[in-house]
Amino acid sequence: MAVLLLFGQIFILLFPLMAIPTNRVTDSDSESESAEEEDLCFPTSLEEFGYAFNTDGQLRKLDERTGEITAEGFEFEVRPGNREYNQKRYVALGEVINQEIYQLLESKAGLVKTWVGEENEEYRSFVFASPDLRTNSDKLLILINGAGAVRGGQWS
C-alpha cells in the first residue's frame, strides 16, 4: 500500500519497504536447468520488455521493427493459456515500472527520496517529498492505493 501526501505544493508518497526485486523467477523445486526455466528470466528495463511511456504518461508498446511508441497498451497474455508465466511476467514488468516511476518522481517532479524509520525497524519505508517538506505545511492530501504488483504512481 502506498500513501501520497500533499502539503501545499509538497507531494509525499509513502511506500512499504519491499524486498529488492530480482529479474529472474525460478522454480526452486526443479532439479534441472530446463528451457522453461530460461524462459522465466525477464528483462530489466521497459525498452527490453517492449514498452515505453508516451507523452501522456501512458504505458504503450514499442514497435518491434522501428522502436517507435505505438498506440497499443499493455498485453497481459503474451503466452496464450500459460497463466503462470503471464502473471510472473506481469509482476516483473511491474517492478521495472516501479523503478522507472521512482526515477521520474525524482528527475521530472523534483521530489527527494527520503527514508522514514530507523534502518533496523520492521516497517521502515521511504517517501518522495518536495525539498520544502519540513517548512511547508499548508495542506494535506492522502491517497492510498492497493497492494500487489501495481505500486504508487501507477494508476490506470
N, C-alpha and C positions, 0 to 999 in steps of 0.2 A: 504494500500500500504506500502511496506517495502523498505528500501534502504540499500544496502550493500556498504560500503566504504572500500577501501583498501589503506593504506598508507605503502608502502614497505611491511612489514610483519604485518601491523595493519589491522585488519578486524573490520569494524563497521557496525552493522545492525541497521537501524532506523525503528521503528515500531510506528504506530499511537496508541495513548492511546485508549484502548478499555475498555468497562465495564468488571468488573470481571465476568468470566463465571460461570454459575451455572450448576449443573448436573441434574437439574430437569426442564423439559419442561412441562408446563401445559396449558390447555385451560381455560383462565380466565372467559369465558362465561358459563362454565359448572357449574351446581348447585350441582352436586353430585360427590362424590369420586368414580368413576367407575373403573372397572378393566382396561379399556382402558387407563385411566389417570395413573394408576400404571405402565402400560407398558412404559410410557414416562419418567421413572426415569432411566437415563443412567449411566453406570459405570464411575468411576473417574480415572481409570488407563488403560494403554494399555493392561496389562495382563487380567484385568476384561473384556475388550472388546474382548479378544481372539486374540490379536496381539502382535507382538514384532518386533524389528528391527533385521535383520540378520547382519552378519559380514560385508556386503557391504553397510549397512545403509538403506536397503530396508525394507519397511513395509511388513510383512508376517504374515499369520495366524498361530496360535498355534494349535497343535494337541489337540483336546478336551480330549483325553484319557491320553496322555503322557506329555502334556505341552511342547513338543519339537517344535521348529520353523519348519514350512513346507515350501514348495516352492510356496504355494498358496498366491496370492496377495489380495488386498482389495476387498471385496464384497459389492457393494452398496445395492443391492436388497435382504435384509435379510427377508423381508416380501413381497413376490410377490404381486404386484398390489397395495401396500399401499405406494404410492409415498411420501405422507406427513410424515409418520413415518420414512421411509428410509432416507429422507432428514434431518429430525431433528436428527436422529442418526448420520448421516454423519457430521453434524455441531458439535455435542457433541464430536465425536471422534476427529475432527479437533482441538478442544480446548484442549483435552488431549495431542494430538501430539504437539501442541504449547508448552505446559509446559515441555514436555519431551525434545524437541529440545532446549528450553531455558536452561534447566539444563545441557544438553550435551555441549552447547556452553561455559558454564562456567567451567564444570568439565573436559571435554576432550580437548576442544580447548584453555583453559586457558584465555578466554575472561572475561571481567568485565562488568557487567550490570551497566550502567551509565545513570542517568536521565538527560534529556535536557529540559530546560524551568523551569519556576517557578511553584510551586505547584498549584497556582490558575489560571494558564493560560489554556485557552480552548484547545490548541493544544500541551500540554505537552506530551512528549513521552520518550522513553528510547532507548539507543543504547547498543550494545555489542562491546566492543573495547579491543584491546590488552592493556596491562598495560603501554606501552610506547606511548600511544595516543598523549600526549602533546609534546613529544620530537622527534618523527619520522615523517617526512613529505616529504619523497622522492617521493611517488607515490600516485595516487588517482584513485580508481575504484568505480563506482556507478552502482549497479544493482537494478532495480525496478521491483518487481513482482506485480501481480494483487491483487485486493482486493477480499474479500469473505472469505470462511471458511479456505482456504489454506493461510498460512502466511509465513513470512520469514523463510528460512531454509528448506522449503518444496518444492521440485521440483520433477516432475515425469519424 
